[in-house]
Amino acid sequence: MRLRSSLAPTLLLGALLLAGCASTSVDIPADTTLSDTTVELNAARQDPAAAYLMSAFFGLDNGLPLGTNVRICRGAGGADGMPVIFSQEIDQATMQAGDFRVLRKSGALGEVVCVTLAPALDTGELRTALLIGEFGSADDPAVAVEIGGNLLSIDRAFNFKGATIAVTPLAPGPTLILAELVPEAQWELGKAGGPWGTGSGCPTGTLQVVRATWAGGVTKPGGEEADDAERALYSVTLAVADGSASELTPFALGDLGDGDNNHELCLDRAGTPLRVAFPAGHLTDPNEDLNPDTTILITSERARR
């Protein structure tokens, strides 16, 4: 489905999912099973209010490099890429390529070759599944993604089977899809990032961490990782003890160097984080589409249950 050329065809979900393929001998874990092999658990309930899809973002069209045939799965080279984001982290053992159905405008199904959670593999991030395959054409584009198999949340309390969402087409740029307060047990202060699936931690002096999740991988235009310039553009609304609210710029940016669709906003002030905003025109998806103005309310694991 070649609708337009990509200026950075190796930058799916940021830069390092594919750059990592060239810089490390570690293969990216991907599932190629084209049927659902997960036994349905009676304890895992289907609850549309808790287990739903947040986004299906057509991030790259016919642009995965040929080397991904080896590093990800046979048939990945030259294929489409579509990150699908879940409302909760998922149990990777219950995820098969055959769980996903990509519906085209004509009613025909797209071809899912394989699925991987890489590179969003850090603790707390296991909610972005990258679908790889052939999902449509200019005349018959992908319009929806449905979970047709038994795919369970990480605690196996919920089954995503039956969840569906409309596909964000190729042309729009990436938006914030989730912002959440990160539990202190997941911080890993001072951790270095890279080469793939392993983002950097916030620095010492951090008092709170907010994870900002984008609908697709984001980099600077041209493919470089976000840095201090993008940090200064993030705005966090913070409620303080006297009931007032103020706008705060993160003092550092974490979860860098791994090429995924997450940033950690490192805060050095106490208070209750309420929302995250980022201005238009500074980050791009793998298709080099610039982000629009984007704002998202901050939630927590408890609030999502």
C-alpha positions as CSV (number, residue, x, y, z in Angstrom):
1,M,0.0,0.0,0.0
2,R,2.4,2.7,-1.2
3,L,0.6,6.0,-0.6
4,R,3.6,8.1,-0.2
5,S,7.4,7.7,0.2
6,S,8.9,7.5,3.6
7,L,12.0,9.6,4.4
8,A,13.0,7.3,7.2
9,P,11.9,3.8,6.3
10,T,13.9,2.2,9.1
11,L,12.2,4.1,11.9
12,L,9.2,2.1,12.9
13,L,8.2,2.9,16.5
14,G,11.1,5.3,16.7
15,A,14.5,4.6,15.3
16,L,15.9,1.6,17.2
17,L,13.5,-1.2,16.5
18,L,15.2,-1.5,13.2
19,A,18.4,0.2,13.9
20,G,18.8,-2.3,16.6
21,C,18.6,-5.0,14.0
22,A,21.7,-3.8,12.4
23,S,23.6,-3.0,15.6
24,T,23.0,-6.2,17.7
25,S,23.0,-9.9,17.1
26,V,19.9,-10.3,19.3
27,D,16.8,-11.1,17.3
28,I,13.6,-9.3,18.0
29,P,11.0,-11.7,19.7
30,A,8.1,-12.1,17.3
31,D,5.2,-14.5,17.1
32,T,4.3,-16.0,13.7
33,T,1.5,-18.4,14.8
34,L,-1.4,-17.6,12.5
35,S,-4.0,-19.1,14.7
36,D,-5.2,-18.6,18.3
37,T,-3.5,-21.2,20.5
38,T,-4.5,-19.7,23.9
39,V,-7.1,-21.7,25.9
40,E,-9.8,-19.4,27.1
41,L,-9.7,-18.9,30.9
42,N,-13.1,-18.7,32.6
43,A,-11.5,-16.3,35.2
44,A,-10.5,-13.8,32.4
45,R,-13.6,-11.8,31.6
46,Q,-14.4,-9.7,28.6
47,D,-15.1,-6.2,29.9
48,P,-15.2,-3.4,27.3
49,A,-14.7,-0.8,30.0
50,A,-11.4,-2.4,31.2
51,A,-10.0,-4.4,28.2
52,Y,-10.1,-2.4,25.0
53,L,-7.9,-1.1,22.2
54,M,-6.7,2.5,22.5
55,S,-5.2,2.9,19.1
56,A,-4.3,1.2,15.8
57,F,-1.8,3.5,14.0
58,F,-0.8,2.8,10.4
59,G,2.8,3.8,11.0
60,L,4.7,2.5,8.0
61,D,3.7,1.4,4.5
62,N,5.8,-1.2,2.7
63,G,8.8,0.2,4.4
64,L,10.3,-2.4,6.7
65,P,13.9,-3.2,5.5
66,L,14.8,-6.6,4.0
67,G,17.0,-7.3,7.0
68,T,13.9,-7.7,9.1
69,N,13.2,-11.0,7.3
70,V,16.0,-12.4,9.5
71,R,15.8,-10.2,12.6
72,I,12.0,-10.2,13.1
73,C,10.2,-12.8,10.9
74,R,10.1,-14.2,7.4
75,G,8.0,-11.8,5.2
76,A,8.7,-8.7,7.3
77,G,11.0,-7.1,4.7
78,G,9.0,-4.6,2.6
79,A,5.9,-5.1,4.8
80,D,3.6,-2.6,6.5
81,G,3.8,-1.8,10.2
82,M,0.9,-1.0,12.6
83,P,1.3,-0.4,16.3
84,V,-1.8,-1.5,18.3
85,I,-2.1,-0.2,21.8
86,F,-4.0,-1.9,24.6
87,S,-5.7,-0.4,27.6
88,Q,-3.7,-2.7,29.9
89,E,-0.4,-4.5,29.6
90,I,-0.8,-7.9,28.0
91,D,0.4,-11.4,28.8
92,Q,2.9,-12.0,26.0
93,A,2.4,-15.8,26.3
94,T,-1.2,-15.5,25.1
95,M,-0.4,-13.3,22.1
96,Q,-0.3,-14.9,18.6
97,A,-0.3,-13.2,15.2
98,G,-3.6,-15.0,14.6
99,D,-5.3,-13.1,17.4
100,F,-5.3,-10.0,15.2
101,R,-7.7,-9.3,12.3
102,V,-7.1,-6.3,10.1
103,L,-10.3,-5.4,8.2
104,R,-10.0,-3.6,4.9
105,K,-12.6,-1.2,3.4
106,S,-13.9,-3.9,1.0
107,G,-14.5,-6.3,3.9
108,A,-11.5,-8.4,3.0
109,L,-8.9,-9.2,5.7
110,G,-5.3,-7.9,5.6
111,E,-2.5,-10.3,6.1
112,V,-0.8,-10.4,9.5
113,V,2.7,-12.0,9.1
114,C,3.8,-11.7,12.7
115,V,3.5,-9.6,15.8
116,T,6.0,-8.3,18.4
117,L,6.0,-6.2,21.6
118,A,9.5,-4.9,20.8
119,P,10.8,-2.4,21.3
120,A,8.4,-1.3,24.1
121,L,9.7,-4.0,26.5
122,D,10.6,-2.1,29.7
123,T,8.7,-2.8,32.8
124,G,5.2,-1.3,32.6
125,E,5.3,-0.9,28.8
126,L,3.9,-4.2,27.5
127,R,0.8,-2.7,25.9
128,T,2.1,-1.9,22.3
129,A,1.9,-4.7,19.8
130,L,3.5,-4.1,16.4
131,L,1.6,-5.8,13.6
132,I,3.7,-6.7,10.5
133,G,2.1,-7.7,7.2
134,E,0.2,-6.4,4.3
135,F,-2.8,-4.4,5.5
136,G,-4.3,-2.8,2.4
137,S,-3.9,-0.7,-0.7
138,A,-4.7,2.9,-1.8
139,D,-8.1,1.6,-3.1
140,D,-8.8,-0.8,-0.3
141,P,-7.2,0.6,2.9
142,A,-7.2,-0.9,6.4
143,V,-10.1,0.5,8.4
144,A,-10.2,-1.5,11.6
145,V,-8.4,-3.9,13.8
146,E,-10.2,-6.6,15.8
147,I,-8.9,-9.1,18.4
148,G,-10.3,-12.4,17.3
149,G,-8.5,-14.7,19.7
150,N,-8.0,-15.1,23.4
151,L,-5.5,-12.5,24.3
152,L,-5.2,-11.8,28.1
153,S,-4.1,-9.0,30.3
154,I,-0.8,-9.4,32.1
155,D,-2.6,-10.5,35.3
156,R,-5.0,-12.8,33.3
157,A,-8.0,-11.0,34.7
158,F,-9.3,-9.7,31.4
159,N,-9.7,-11.2,27.9
160,F,-9.3,-8.7,25.0
161,K,-11.2,-11.0,22.6
162,G,-13.8,-9.0,20.6
163,A,-12.1,-5.7,21.1
164,T,-12.0,-3.5,18.0
165,I,-10.9,-0.1,16.9
166,A,-10.8,2.1,13.8
167,V,-7.4,2.4,12.1
168,T,-5.6,5.8,12.1
169,P,-4.6,6.1,8.4
170,L,-1.0,6.7,7.1
171,A,-1.1,10.4,6.6
172,P,-1.9,11.8,10.2
173,G,1.0,12.4,12.6
174,P,1.4,10.7,16.0
175,T,-0.6,11.8,19.1
176,L,-0.4,11.1,22.8
177,I,-2.6,8.2,23.5
178,L,-1.9,7.6,27.2
179,A,-0.1,9.4,30.2
180,E,0.3,7.5,33.5
181,L,2.0,8.0,36.8
182,V,4.8,5.4,37.0
183,P,5.0,3.5,40.3
184,E,8.3,4.2,42.1
185,A,9.2,0.5,41.9
186,Q,9.6,0.8,38.1
187,W,11.8,4.0,38.0
188,E,15.3,2.5,37.6
189,L,17.0,5.9,38.2
190,G,20.2,6.5,36.3
191,K,19.8,3.5,34.0
192,A,21.5,4.0,30.6
193,G,19.3,3.4,27.4
194,G,19.7,1.1,24.4
195,P,20.4,-0.7,22.3
196,W,16.8,-1.8,21.8
197,G,13.9,-2.4,24.2
198,T,15.8,-0.9,27.1
199,G,15.1,2.8,27.7
200,S,17.1,5.1,29.9
201,G,15.9,5.9,33.4
202,C,15.2,9.3,35.0
203,P,18.1,10.9,36.9
204,T,18.7,11.1,40.7
205,G,16.6,13.8,42.2
206,T,13.4,12.7,40.5
207,L,10.3,12.9,42.7
208,Q,7.7,11.7,40.2
209,V,7.7,10.0,36.8
210,V,5.0,10.3,34.2
211,R,5.1,7.9,31.2
212,A,3.8,9.5,28.0
213,T,2.8,6.9,25.4
214,W,2.4,7.9,21.7
215,A,0.2,6.2,19.2
216,G,3.2,5.3,17.1
217,G,7.0,5.6,17.4
218,V,8.3,9.1,17.5
219,T,11.6,10.7,16.7
220,K,12.9,14.1,15.5
221,P,12.3,14.8,11.8
222,G,15.0,12.7,10.0
223,G,15.1,10.0,12.7
224,E,17.2,11.3,15.6
225,E,16.1,10.5,19.1
226,A,14.3,13.1,21.2
227,D,16.6,15.1,23.4
228,D,16.6,18.2,25.6
229,A,14.9,20.3,22.9
230,E,11.8,18.1,23.0
231,R,12.0,17.8,26.8
232,A,11.5,21.6,27.0
233,L,8.4,21.4,24.9
234,Y,6.5,18.9,27.2
235,S,4.2,20.6,29.6
236,V,2.7,18.9,32.7
237,T,-0.2,20.4,34.6
238,L,0.5,19.9,38.3
239,A,-2.0,20.4,41.2
240,V,-0.4,21.4,44.4
241,A,-1.5,21.3,48.1
242,D,-3.3,24.7,48.1
243,G,-5.6,23.5,45.3
244,S,-4.0,25.6,42.6
245,A,-2.5,24.2,39.3
246,S,0.7,25.2,37.5
247,E,2.4,24.3,34.3
248,L,5.7,22.4,34.8
249,T,8.4,21.4,32.3
250,P,10.0,18.1,33.1
251,F,13.6,18.6,34.4
252,A,14.7,15.5,32.4
253,L,13.5,13.1,29.8
254,G,13.8,9.3,30.3
255,D,13.1,6.1,28.3
256,L,15.4,7.2,25.5
257,G,17.7,5.2,23.4
258,D,15.4,2.2,22.8
259,G,13.3,3.4,19.9
260,D,9.9,2.8,21.3
261,N,6.7,4.9,21.6
262,N,7.2,6.0,25.2
263,H,8.9,8.9,27.0
264,E,9.4,9.2,30.7
265,L,8.7,12.8,32.0
266,C,11.0,13.2,35.0
267,L,9.5,15.7,37.6
268,D,11.4,17.3,40.5
269,R,8.3,18.8,42.2
270,A,5.7,17.3,44.4
271,G,2.0,17.5,43.6
272,T,-0.6,15.7,41.6
273,P,0.1,15.5,37.8
274,L,-3.1,16.1,35.9
275,R,-2.3,16.3,32.2
276,V,0.4,16.3,29.6
277,A,0.6,18.5,26.5
278,F,3.0,18.7,23.6
279,P,2.9,21.3,20.8
280,A,2.6,20.5,17.1
281,G,5.4,20.1,14.6
282,H,8.3,18.7,16.5
283,L,8.1,14.9,16.5
284,T,7.4,12.5,13.5
285,D,6.3,9.0,13.0
286,P,8.3,6.6,10.7
287,N,6.4,8.1,7.7
288,E,7.8,11.5,8.7
289,D,4.4,12.9,9.5
290,L,4.6,15.7,12.1
291,N,2.6,15.5,15.3
292,P,-0.4,17.8,15.8
293,D,-1.0,19.7,19.1
294,T,-1.7,16.9,21.5
295,T,-3.0,16.8,25.1
296,I,-3.9,13.8,27.4
297,L,-5.1,13.4,30.9
298,I,-2.9,11.5,33.3
299,T,-4.2,8.3,34.7
300,S,-3.0,5.5,37.0
301,E,-3.1,1.7,37.0
302,R,-5.8,1.8,39.7
303,A,-7.9,4.3,37.7
304,R,-7.8,2.0,34.7
305,R,-9.3,-0.9,36.7
